[in-house]
Amino acid sequence: MRYSSFLMERPRRLDPSALEAWCDAHPGWELHGTDALVRTFALADFASALAFVVRIGCHAEKRDHHPDIELGWGRARVRWSTHDAGGITSLDLELAELTDMLAG
């Protein structure tokens, strides 16, 4: 764990009604219970999908918060969750919105 992680308070799990409202405002994202926020992105080809995943990874590393990513030809499935909080937090919502921006 990085030194900076000790200094920052980790976000807490969000209420299910807040998650549903967020998903209603962000088409394409789905809840898997209250444990994870998932979206599959369609991309032009494997190289485009890989580049997208690398961009997500660079931002995730800067925030010390990493998604589960499934990469395939012309697609990337991104799953945000805060494991130590036991579900979805504000950090996941923030990074899901960033993921949408990176997708264009």
N, C-alpha and C positions, 0 to 999 in steps of 0.2 A: 504494500500500500504506500502511496506517495505521502510525503510530509504534508503537502497542502490538503490532503484528504482528512487529516486529523483536525485541521483548523476549520473546515467547513461542516456545518450541520447538514446531514443528509435529509432530503425531502421525505415527507410522509405519504403513505398510501392515500389516494383520493377516494371520495365518496362515489358510489356507483351512479348516482343521478348526475353528478358533475361529469363523469366519463361519458354517459349517454348524450348529454347536451353537447359535449365537445365533438363527439363522433357525428352528431347531426349537422354540425357546422363545418365538418371536414370530410367531405365525401371520399370514399375509397378506404378509409380506415375502419377496421372492425375490432370489436372487443372479443377477446377470448376469456370469457368470465370477467373477473376484475384483475386477472393476472397479467395480461399482456394486450398490447395494442399492435395490430398487424395490418400490413398492406402489401399487396403484390403490385409491382410496377412493371409495365410493359415497355420494353426498349427495342431499338432497331435491330440489334444483333448482340452477339456475345461480347464484342469489344466495348460497345456502349454500356452494356450491363456491368461489365467489370469496372469501367471507368467510374460509373455511378457509385458502385460499392466502395471503391477506393476513396472517393470524395466523402462519402458518409463516414468511412473509417478514420479519415484525417480529423474531421470535426469531433467524432466520438472520442478519439484519443485526447484531444485538447480539453474535453470536458470530463475525462476520466469516467465515461459512462458509455458502455458498449452494447450495441444491439446484437441479436442473433440474426444472421443474414444467410439466406439460401440463394445461391447464384446459379442461373441456368442460361441457356441460349435465349437472348431477348427478354429476360425477366430477372427480377430480383425481389425476393420476399423479405421484408424487413419486419422484425419483431422487437418492439421496445418494451422493457419491463425493468423495474428496480428490484432486483432479487433480495437485497437486504431489507427492503420495506415490505416485501411479500406481495407486490402488485405494481400498479401503475401510479406514478407520482407526477408532479408538475414538471419535473425534469424530462420525463418521457414525452409529455405533451409538447414541450418546447422543442425537443429534438425531432419529434415527428413532424412538426411544422417546418423545421429546417430541412428535413428529408424531402418534404414536398417542394420546397424552394430549389433544392439541388436537382430534383427531377425536372424542373422547368415547368 
